[in-house]
Amino acid sequence: MKEIRVQAEDFDPGAEIAALQDTSGGCGAIATFIGLVRSDGGLTSMTLDHYPGMCEGEIAAHAAEARRRWPILALRIVHRVGRLVPGDRIVFVGVASSHRQAAFQAAEFLMDYLKTRAPFWKLEERAEQKTWVEARGDDDEAMKRWR
C-alpha cells in the first residue's frame, strides 16, 4: 500500500496501523487520527472531489515538511473522495516515531494541513439544500501555530 492515498473506497484502520509498525524495534510510538463524517445540522451526505495527481502531490509536500520537522519513521495518509454519509470514515493519518511527542505533533500538523490547505472540494447536503464548504476560521487558527 502507498504511503499517501486518495480514494473512494473505505480503508481498514487496523491494516493502516499495522503498515506503520517497525519490526526492527526502533518504533516507540504510533499516533493516529481517524475522521468520521458527522451529521451536524441535519447533514445527510458530503461529496468530496479533488484534482487527481495534484492533490496527492500537495499532500506529499506537506508530509515531506513533517519529516523535516520531526523524526518520523513511517507515515500513512488516506483521504476519501466521493459521496459519504454520516458515520463513514473520511480520513486516516498515522505517524510512527521513536517517541510519542514527535508522533503526536507530526500527526496533528498533518491533520491541521488536511483540514485547512489540502485541495479538496466539499459539497454538503441537508434536506433539499446543497452548500459548498468554505474554510473555517478556527481551523485556520490551528494551522498558524505551525508557521
Solvent accessible surface area in square Angstrom, and as a share of the most:
residue,aa,sasa,rsa
1,M,146,0.65
2,K,147,0.62
3,E,66,0.30
4,I,24,0.12
5,R,37,0.14
6,V,22,0.13
7,Q,30,0.14
8,A,56,0.44
9,E,115,0.52
10,D,70,0.36
11,F,9,0.04
12,D,82,0.43
13,P,25,0.16
14,G,44,0.42
15,A,36,0.28
16,E,1,0.01
17,I,59,0.30
18,A,59,0.46
19,A,48,0.37
20,L,3,0.01
21,Q,111,0.49
22,D,51,0.26
23,T,144,0.84
24,S,98,0.63
25,G,65,0.62
26,G,40,0.38
27,C,32,0.19
28,G,59,0.56
29,A,16,0.12
30,I,54,0.28
31,A,8,0.06
32,T,57,0.33
33,F,88,0.37
34,I,63,0.32
35,G,8,0.08
36,L,99,0.49
37,V,8,0.04
38,R,141,0.52
39,S,66,0.43
40,D,76,0.39
41,G,67,0.65
42,G,50,0.48
43,L,11,0.05
44,T,70,0.40
45,S,0,0.00
46,M,23,0.10
47,T,44,0.25
48,L,3,0.02
49,D,81,0.42
50,H,29,0.13
51,Y,136,0.52
52,P,95,0.59
53,G,51,0.49
54,M,86,0.39
55,C,0,0.00
56,E,48,0.21
57,G,41,0.39
58,E,71,0.32
59,I,1,0.00
60,A,45,0.35
61,A,54,0.42
62,H,45,0.20
63,A,3,0.02
64,A,38,0.30
65,E,44,0.20
66,A,0,0.00
67,R,94,0.34
68,R,169,0.62
69,R,100,0.36
70,W,29,0.10
71,P,90,0.57
72,I,20,0.10
73,L,84,0.42
74,A,27,0.21
75,L,2,0.01
76,R,18,0.07
77,I,1,0.00
78,V,0,0.00
79,H,8,0.03
80,R,24,0.09
81,V,18,0.10
82,G,26,0.25
83,R,151,0.55
84,L,2,0.01
85,V,58,0.33
86,P,48,0.30
87,G,54,0.52
88,D,42,0.22
89,R,77,0.28
90,I,21,0.11
91,V,4,0.02
92,F,0,0.00
93,V,0,0.00
94,G,0,0.00
95,V,0,0.00
96,A,0,0.00
97,S,0,0.00
98,S,44,0.29
99,H,132,0.59
100,R,175,0.64
101,Q,120,0.53
102,A,10,0.08
103,A,1,0.01
104,F,125,0.52
105,Q,62,0.27
106,A,0,0.00
107,A,9,0.07
108,E,76,0.34
109,F,4,0.02
110,L,1,0.00
111,M,30,0.14
112,D,18,0.10
113,Y,2,0.01
114,L,7,0.04
115,K,89,0.38
116,T,19,0.11
117,R,105,0.38
118,A,14,0.11
119,P,26,0.17
120,F,23,0.10
121,W,124,0.43
122,K,41,0.17
123,L,31,0.15
124,E,31,0.14
125,E,36,0.16
126,R,61,0.22
127,A,95,0.73
128,E,176,0.79
129,Q,107,0.48
130,K,133,0.56
131,T,61,0.36
132,W,158,0.55
133,V,60,0.35
134,E,145,0.65
135,A,74,0.58
136,R,111,0.40
137,G,55,0.52
138,D,85,0.44
139,D,23,0.12
140,D,42,0.22
141,E,103,0.46
142,A,35,0.27
143,M,16,0.07
144,K,102,0.43
145,R,126,0.46
146,W,30,0.10
147,R,180,0.66
